[in-house]
Amino acid sequence: MRAELQAIVDALLEASTDAREVTLDAMGEAIGARAITSEEIDAMISALEAAGRKVVAPAGGTGEARLKEVVAAARALGPELGRKPTVAEIAARSGLSAADVHHALALLKVMQR
């Protein structure tokens, strides 16, 4: 894992010592506008879980709605581009920010577990 991402994981671990939970919103805010792949998001979630944290979606959040928009945009772009679309391309198509796309991708990883 890249050093900057490990630093984010370390900060999230420290901030969640008592609750033992890390929200996807907290992950998204910590990642910010950094360029990060879905594989790196998965690695971050795995590292948090390996350290005894539960990664959760916030109650009443808009994650599911954003996820639908991200999936729809990615499905439309894939055939058009002939390859897997980038986060920036998905963000442009969906009208979401790159951070929102990252958040939705992290939610997808959590839902797949």
N, C-alpha and C positions, 0 to 999 in steps of 0.2 A: 504494500500500500504506500502511496506517495506520502512524503513527510507532512505536507499540508493537510492531507486528509486524516492522517493518524493524529495530528494535533487536534482536529475537530472531534474525532472519536474520544480522545483523552478528555477534552473539555466537556463533552456530553456525559461521559462517565462520571466526572467530578460533580457536575451539576445534578446528577440523578442518584447520588449516593443514598439519600434517604428514601425516595419514592421507588427506586429500582425500575422506573419506567422512563422511556424517552419517547416523546411524541414525534410524529412525522413533521409537524410544524417546527419543532425545535431543530430537527435535522435540516429542514429546508432553510430556516433562518441562518443556521450555522454555515451551510454550504454557500448560500447567497448566490451570486452570479458566476461562481467559479465554473469552469468547464469541467464536467465530470460525466463519466459514462455510466450506463446502467449496471455494468459489471462492478464498477467502483462503489456504487450505491449498495449493491448486494454485499460487497466485501465489508463495507462500513456496518451494515445491519448485522452481518454475521459476527463481526468483532464485538459489537455491543451485546449481542445475545450470548456470545461466548463468555463475556464478562459478567453474566448474570442479569442483564437488563432485558426487559420486555419492550419491544418497539410497538407503539400503539398509534392508531389514528385518533385525533381529537373527537370527542363526542360532539355531534352537531356540525362537524366541519364540512367543508365543501369539496373534500377530497374525491368522493365518488363522482361528483358531477365533473370535476376537472379530469378525472381519469377517463370518463366517457369521451370527453372532447379530445384528449390526447390520443386515445386509441383510434377514434374516427379519423383524426388528422394523419396519424401514422399509416393507417390502412389505405387512405387515399393517396398519400405520397409515395408509398412503396412501389406500386406499379408505374406511376408517373416517372419516378427517378430511376427505376430499375435496380435499386439498392435500398438498404435500410436507411431511413431518414435520420438526420442529426437532430439533436435537441433544438438547435436554433431553427431548423426548418419546420419542426413540429410546432414550435412556439409561434413562428410567423403564420403558419396555416391556421392554427387554432385561435390565435389572438391572445394567447396566454403569455406570461413572462417565462423566461427560461427557468427561473426558480419554481414557478408553478408546475412546469413540465417535470422538473426533477422531483418535486413533491409527489406528483401523480405516479411517476415511475417507482418511487420508493413505496408508495401505497400498494402498487401492483405486486412488488416483491413480497411485502408483508402478507398480502392476501393469498399469494401462491404457497405460502408455508403451511 
